[in-house]
Amino acid sequence: MHQRPIMKRTSFRHLQTVENILAYFQHHQTQYGYLDNLGGLNGVSRYWSFIDWTEQWNSTTGVPTAVKSGPVTLESLLYLYGLQAAIKIVQHLGFNQLAEEYAKQALELKHAIRKYCLSNSGMIQDGPGLEQYSQHAQVFGVLTGVLTESEGKTNLLQTIKYRKKYAQCSVAMSFYLFAALKKVGLYAESNQYWDIWRRMLANNCTTSVEAEAGERSECHAWGALALYELPTTILGVAPASPGYRTMTIKPTPGYLTWASGHVQTPVGLVKVDWKLVNDHIELNYEIPEQIELEE
């Protein structure tokens, strides 16, 4: 009898947290629809607009150099990504009208980014109207749907082919890079980006470094990419509904021809074994009886 009001208070507390976070970003929207600067350089501005420790941004403390000229497109893209996540959260909590409001805001922001931050070449700029580009902007263009899958595939291939021309995703942003590669059917390209972790092993690291561009920490959580990629993408085990009430097993081979392993879920151990035969995945698995598998 006491569970219903407790859940209700929890839902409203979560909702308030979501609204407070998004309100901060909304406060910084310009008349054009994209965000103005939220912060700037570390140790200089009140807030640090960190994106990634990549070689091209070392002099600007991990912030795209576009910050020197004005707004950073990635801050608008991250706000959009957050809005899209918030839609799912508030829908799950039962606030459907608020979900519709967030969806409207997300659509308007998406249009603004395409209108003001997309070059004639189809690449997303690091700043509105600036001829500065990064792999990161294309990655979040893919993940937010600002770019179509076809556009995203073309843009990501450009950043892979001309790595010196585009700031590359490093340790902090590889999770999102791998997700974008998977979404546009380029997951095989992840092989070369695993070299970051292969170099860690070659340097006798037993935990993940913070970054390759000016290493400091050798125990950084954002470097634990393998803990997600191996079970969720390579083995393909993922929840299809909250709490693993239902799940999917959809491996993404990428550059591999087979994989085998166990994945611990909240409802028990899942065993997966697959191999690639003539471009077809032969899949074997064992799942707990109480889990419903979705196709």
Buried (B, 14 or more C-beta within 10 A) or exposed (E): EEEEEEEEEEBEEBBEEBBEEBEEBBEBBBEBBBBBBBBBBBEEBEEBBBBBBBBBBEEBBBBBBBBBEEBBBBBBBBBBBBBBEBBEBBBEBEBEEBBEEBBEBBEEBBEBBBEBBBEEEBBBBBBBEBEBBBBBBBBBBBBBBBBEEEBBBBBBBBBBEEEEEBBBBBBBBBBBBBBBBBBBEBBEBBEEBBEBBEEBEEEEBEEBBBBBBEBEEBEBEBBBBEEEBBBBBBBBBBBBEEEBEEBEBBBBBBEBEEBEBEBEBEBBEBBBBBBBEEEEBEBEBEBEEEBEEEE
